[in-house]
Amino acid sequence: MSIVPHDPDVVGDVDPEAKDRDEFHMEEMLREWTDEPPIRHDVYPESDTEDNDDDPARFHTHVRRGDGHLYPKQSFFSGVAFKEAVVDYALRTGCNLKQYRYDNDKIGFKCVGNDGKEDGVRCEWQVYAAILPKDSMWKIRKFIDRHSCIPNGECEMFKVPHIARLFVDKIRDNPEFYMPAKLEEIIMEQWKISVTRNQCQSARKKALQWIEKEFDDQFARLRDYAAETLESNKDSHVEVDCLTTDEGKDIFNRFYVCFDNLRRTWKDSCRPLIGIDGCFLKNKVKGQLLVALAVERGPKFWPETNGPKVYNPEPAEGEDKKMTKAEKKRKKGFNESPSKKQPKAKKRIMHCGVCGKPDHNSRHHNKDKDKASHYGLQPSQPEPSQGSLTQA
C-alpha cells in the first residue's frame, strides 16, 4: 500500500524517456566515480599493465560527454545519450538544429539555419547515429561538420522539455526565483538562444510536475526502504508513521531510523551524553530534520561537521561606533540620514511675532482675534511699546 497515492490529474504528463534517461545518468555517475585505494602496508597496489581477462573491456571515448563536441564513430550508451550530446552541441554553437529521424534504432539531426533562404543554399551540417543488431552501443555513422549559416538565436530542437530538463534542479532548489522571465533571461545571456515567455512558463510547469511525481514515487517507496534497511541491517530500528484519511489512504507523517551498529558503538564506547541537532526543511516538503550527536574526547566537545557555523551577532543600531576622520568628512548620500541629530530645544515658549504674546505665533494671530470676537470677548489691546495706535 503506497503512502502517497499517485494522482495523474495533478502530476500531468511525464517524460516518456525517463527510464532511459535515468540509466544514462547512472552510467555517467559510475563512469566518473573513482574509488580511493586502501592504505595498508600489506596490500600491493594493482599495476595498470596487468591484464584482467575475467571482466570484458569497456570502450570509453576520449571526449567527455556534455562538453558539446561530436566526432565520427563516437559511441553512446543509448539514444537518449546521443540526443543529450546533440543538445549540448546546439547550446555550445547556437546553431538552429532540427531532428529529422525518430526511429527506435536510428536518430538524425540536421541544421536548418538557412533552409533555402539565402540563394537557395541549405546548410550542409548533419549528424546521424544508429545501433546495429551486432553492436551494443550507439555510434555516429554519418557526420558532416560544415556550417554555411550564421547563428541568429533560433533553435527548433530547443523546446519545452529541453528547457525543463536544464532547469529542473534549479527550480527544485529555488522555485520562487526561477520564474519564466528569469529563465528567458538566463537562456539568452548564457546560450544566446531566443525563447518565448510562454515556452519558459510551460517548461517551469513541466519541471514542477516532474518534481511532484518524484516526491510521490519516493514517498510511496518508504515502506520498501524501511524493509530493505531492516533486512540489510539486522537489529536496527525503523519506523514509518502515517496518518489515515477519511477515505482510508495513508499519508506520510514522520520517519525514524536508528542503525544497530551506531547504537552498539555508542553503548560500548560509554558515551553518557547525547545531543540533538536539527534544522527546518525549507524545500517543497516542510518539516524538521533531527540528528543525534555524541560527545567526542579531545579539545573539541562536539564533533565538527559540515553544518551551519556560528557567527558573532551584528552590533545593534544604538551602539556607538568610532568614526574615522575620513568617515567624518565624507558627504552623506541622498538616501542617508545624518549621523548627528539636531539638539532638541527644551523649555522654549512660543511667542507671536506680531503682538509678542505667548501661546500662539504670527500665523495664528488673526485667528485668535476672530475666535475671541465669536465668543463675545474683547481682544486684548497691545501695549504702547508695540507701536500700536489708540483712539483718543
HUZI-V575491 format. One record per residue. RES is the residue in three letters. PHI is phi as a letter, one per 20 degrees, with the letter a starting at -180 (* if undefined). OMEGA is omega in whole degrees, -180 to 180 (NA if undefined). D_LAST is the distance of its C-alpha to the last C-alpha in whole Angstrom. Layout:
RES/PHI/OMEGA/D_LAST ; RES/PHI/OMEGA/D_LAST
This chain:
MET/*/-176/112 ; SER/f/180/109 ; ILE/f/179/106 ; VAL/d/-179/104 ; PRO/f/-179/105 ; HIS/e/180/105 ; ASP/d/-177/103 ; PRO/f/-180/104 ; ASP/f/-179/101 ; VAL/e/-175/98 ; VAL/f/-178/100 ; GLY/n/-179/101 ; ASP/f/-178/104 ; VAL/d/-180/105 ; ASP/f/-179/107 ; PRO/f/-180/111 ; GLU/d/-175/112 ; ALA/f/-178/110 ; LYS/f/178/114 ; ASP/f/-179/115 ; ARG/f/177/112 ; ASP/f/177/112 ; GLU/f/178/115 ; PHE/f/180/114 ; HIS/f/177/111 ; MET/f/177/114 ; GLU/f/178/116 ; GLU/f/180/114 ; MET/f/178/113 ; LEU/f/-179/116 ; ARG/f/-178/117 ; GLU/e/-177/114 ; TRP/f/178/114 ; THR/c/-179/116 ; ASP/e/178/118 ; GLU/e/-180/118 ; PRO/f/179/121 ; PRO/f/-180/122 ; ILE/e/180/122 ; ARG/c/-177/125 ; HIS/f/-176/128 ; ASP/d/180/130 ; VAL/d/179/129 ; TYR/e/178/130 ; PRO/f/179/128 ; GLU/f/179/129 ; SER/e/179/130 ; ASP/f/-177/129 ; THR/e/-179/133 ; GLU/f/-180/134 ; ASP/e/178/135 ; ASN/d/-176/134 ; ASP/e/-177/137 ; ASP/f/-177/135 ; ASP/e/177/132 ; PRO/f/-180/132 ; ALA/f/180/130 ; ARG/d/-178/127 ; PHE/e/179/126 ; HIS/c/177/122 ; THR/e/-179/121 ; HIS/e/178/119 ; VAL/d/-178/116 ; ARG/f/178/113 ; ARG/f/180/112 ; GLY/o/-180/109 ; ASP/e/176/108 ; GLY/n/180/109 ; HIS/d/177/112 ; LEU/c/178/115 ; TYR/b/-178/119 ; PRO/f/179/122 ; LYS/m/177/124 ; GLN/f/-176/121 ; SER/d/-179/122 ; PHE/c/-178/119 ; PHE/f/-179/120 ; SER/b/176/119 ; GLY/f/177/117 ; VAL/f/178/114 ; ALA/f/177/114 ; PHE/f/178/115 ; LYS/f/179/112 ; GLU/f/179/110 ; ALA/f/178/111 ; VAL/f/176/111 ; VAL/f/177/107 ; ASP/f/177/107 ; TYR/f/179/108 ; ALA/f/178/106 ; LEU/f/-179/103 ; ARG/f/-176/104 ; THR/e/-177/105 ; GLY/m/-179/102 ; CYS/f/-178/105 ; ASN/e/-178/105 ; LEU/d/-179/108 ; LYS/b/179/109 ; GLN/e/-179/112 ; TYR/d/178/115 ; ARG/c/-172/118 ; TYR/c/-178/117 ; ASP/f/179/121 ; ASN/f/-179/121 ; ASP/d/179/123 ; LYS/b/179/122 ; ILE/c/-179/118 ; GLY/c/177/117 ; PHE/c/176/114 ; LYS/b/-179/113 ; CYS/e/179/111 ; VAL/d/-178/109 ; GLY/f/177/107 ; ASN/e/179/108 ; ASP/l/177/110 ; GLY/n/-178/111 ; LYS/e/-177/107 ; GLU/d/176/108 ; ASP/l/177/111 ; GLY/m/-179/113 ; VAL/e/179/114 ; ARG/e/178/113 ; CYS/f/-175/113 ; GLU/e/-174/116 ; TRP/f/-179/115 ; GLN/a/176/116 ; VAL/c/-176/117 ; TYR/b/-180/120 ; ALA/c/-179/121 ; ALA/b/176/124 ; ILE/c/-179/126 ; LEU/e/-180/129 ; PRO/g/-179/132 ; LYS/e/-179/133 ; ASP/e/178/130 ; SER/d/-178/128 ; MET/c/176/125 ; TRP/f/178/123 ; LYS/c/176/123 ; ILE/f/-178/122 ; ARG/e/-178/125 ; LYS/b/-179/123 ; PHE/b/176/120 ; ILE/d/-174/119 ; ASP/e/177/116 ; ARG/c/179/115 ; HIS/d/173/112 ; SER/d/-179/111 ; CYS/d/178/107 ; ILE/d/179/104 ; PRO/g/-180/102 ; ASN/c/178/99 ; GLY/n/179/98 ; GLU/d/178/100 ; CYS/b/-175/102 ; GLU/f/-178/104 ; MET/f/-180/105 ; PHE/e/-174/102 ; LYS/d/-174/101 ; VAL/g/179/99 ; PRO/f/179/102 ; HIS/f/178/102 ; ILE/f/-180/98 ; ALA/f/180/99 ; ARG/f/179/101 ; LEU/f/-172/100 ; PHE/d/-177/96 ; VAL/f/180/98 ; ASP/f/179/98 ; LYS/f/178/94 ; ILE/f/177/93 ; ARG/f/-179/95 ; ASP/f/-175/93 ; ASN/b/-177/89 ; PRO/f/-178/89 ; GLU/f/-178/85 ; PHE/e/-176/85 ; TYR/e/175/88 ; MET/e/-178/87 ; PRO/g/180/88 ; ALA/f/179/86 ; LYS/f/178/87 ; LEU/f/179/90 ; GLU/f/180/90 ; GLU/f/-179/88 ; ILE/f/-179/91 ; ILE/f/180/94 ; MET/f/-178/92 ; GLU/f/-173/91 ; GLN/e/-174/94 ; TRP/d/178/97 ; LYS/l/179/96 ; ILE/d/-178/97 ; SER/e/176/94 ; VAL/c/-179/94 ; THR/e/178/92 ; ARG/f/179/89 ; ASN/f/177/91 ; GLN/f/179/94 ; CYS/f/178/92 ; GLN/f/178/91 ; SER/f/179/95 ; ALA/f/178/96 ; ARG/f/178/93 ; LYS/f/179/94 ; LYS/f/178/98 ; ALA/f/177/97 ; LEU/f/176/96 ; GLN/f/177/98 ; TRP/f/179/101 ; ILE/f/178/99 ; GLU/f/180/99 ; LYS/f/177/102 ; GLU/f/179/103 ; PHE/f/180/101 ; ASP/f/-180/103 ; ASP/f/-178/106 ; GLN/f/178/106 ; PHE/f/178/104 ; ALA/f/-179/107 ; ARG/d/-179/110 ; LEU/f/179/108 ; ARG/f/175/111 ; ASP/f/178/114 ; TYR/f/178/112 ; ALA/f/179/112 ; ALA/f/178/116 ; GLU/f/178/117 ; THR/f/178/115 ; LEU/f/-180/117 ; GLU/f/-178/120 ; SER/e/179/120 ; ASN/c/-176/118 ; LYS/f/178/120 ; ASP/m/174/118 ; SER/e/-177/115 ; HIS/c/180/112 ; VAL/c/179/110 ; GLU/c/175/108 ; VAL/d/-177/106 ; ASP/e/-179/104 ; CYS/c/175/103 ; LEU/d/-179/101 ; THR/e/179/103 ; THR/e/178/101 ; ASP/f/180/101 ; GLU/e/180/103 ; GLY/n/179/106 ; LYS/e/179/105 ; ASP/e/178/105 ; ILE/d/-177/101 ; PHE/f/178/101 ; ASN/d/-180/99 ; ARG/b/-175/100 ; PHE/b/-179/103 ; TYR/c/178/105 ; VAL/b/176/107 ; CYS/b/-178/109 ; PHE/f/-175/112 ; ASP/f/-180/115 ; ASN/f/178/115 ; LEU/f/-179/112 ; ARG/f/179/112 ; ARG/f/178/115 ; THR/f/179/114 ; TRP/f/-179/111 ; LYS/f/-179/113 ; ASP/f/-180/116 ; SER/e/178/114 ; CYS/l/176/112 ; ARG/d/-175/108 ; PRO/f/-177/106 ; LEU/e/178/103 ; ILE/c/178/102 ; GLY/d/180/99 ; ILE/c/176/97 ; ASP/c/-178/95 ; GLY/b/178/94 ; CYS/b/178/92 ; PHE/e/177/90 ; LEU/e/-176/92 ; LYS/d/179/89 ; ASN/e/-180/92 ; LYS/f/178/93 ; VAL/e/-179/94 ; LYS/e/179/92 ; GLY/q/180/92 ; GLN/c/176/93 ; LEU/d/-178/96 ; LEU/d/-179/97 ; VAL/c/177/100 ; ALA/e/-179/101 ; LEU/c/178/102 ; ALA/d/180/104 ; VAL/e/179/103 ; GLU/d/175/105 ; ARG/e/180/106 ; GLY/p/-177/105 ; PRO/f/-178/102 ; LYS/d/-177/100 ; PHE/f/179/100 ; TRP/d/179/99 ; PRO/f/-179/102 ; GLU/f/179/100 ; THR/c/177/99 ; ASN/e/-180/98 ; GLY/e/-178/95 ; PRO/f/178/91 ; LYS/e/180/90 ; VAL/d/-179/88 ; TYR/d/177/85 ; ASN/f/180/82 ; PRO/f/179/79 ; GLU/f/179/76 ; PRO/f/-180/73 ; ALA/f/-177/70 ; GLU/f/-176/67 ; GLY/e/-178/65 ; GLU/f/180/68 ; ASP/f/179/67 ; LYS/c/179/69 ; LYS/f/-179/69 ; MET/d/177/68 ; THR/f/-179/70 ; LYS/f/179/68 ; ALA/f/179/69 ; GLU/f/179/68 ; LYS/f/-179/64 ; LYS/e/-177/64 ; ARG/f/179/65 ; LYS/f/180/63 ; LYS/f/177/62 ; GLY/f/-177/63 ; PHE/f/-177/61 ; ASN/e/-179/62 ; GLU/e/176/62 ; SER/e/179/59 ; PRO/f/-177/58 ; SER/f/-179/60 ; LYS/d/179/57 ; LYS/e/178/54 ; GLN/f/179/50 ; PRO/f/-180/49 ; LYS/f/178/47 ; ALA/e/-178/43 ; LYS/d/175/43 ; LYS/l/175/41 ; ARG/d/-177/38 ; ILE/e/-179/35 ; MET/f/178/33 ; HIS/c/179/29 ; CYS/f/179/27 ; GLY/e/-179/27 ; VAL/e/-178/23 ; CYS/d/178/21 ; GLY/n/-179/24 ; LYS/e/-179/25 ; PRO/f/174/28 ; ASP/m/172/30 ; HIS/a/180/29 ; ASN/d/-176/30 ; SER/f/180/28 ; ARG/f/-179/30 ; HIS/d/-178/29 ; HIS/f/-179/25 ; ASN/f/180/24 ; LYS/f/178/27 ; ASP/f/178/26 ; LYS/f/179/22 ; ASP/f/179/25 ; LYS/f/180/27 ; ALA/f/179/24 ; SER/f/179/23 ; HIS/f/180/26 ; TYR/e/178/27 ; GLY/m/-179/24 ; LEU/d/178/22 ; GLN/e/178/18 ; PRO/f/-179/18 ; SER/f/179/17 ; GLN/f/179/14 ; PRO/f/180/15 ; GLU/f/180/15 ; PRO/f/-179/14 ; SER/f/-178/17 ; GLN/e/177/18 ; GLY/n/-179/16 ; SER/e/-180/13 ; LEU/d/179/10 ; THR/c/-179/6 ; GLN/e/-178/4 ; ALA/f/NA/0
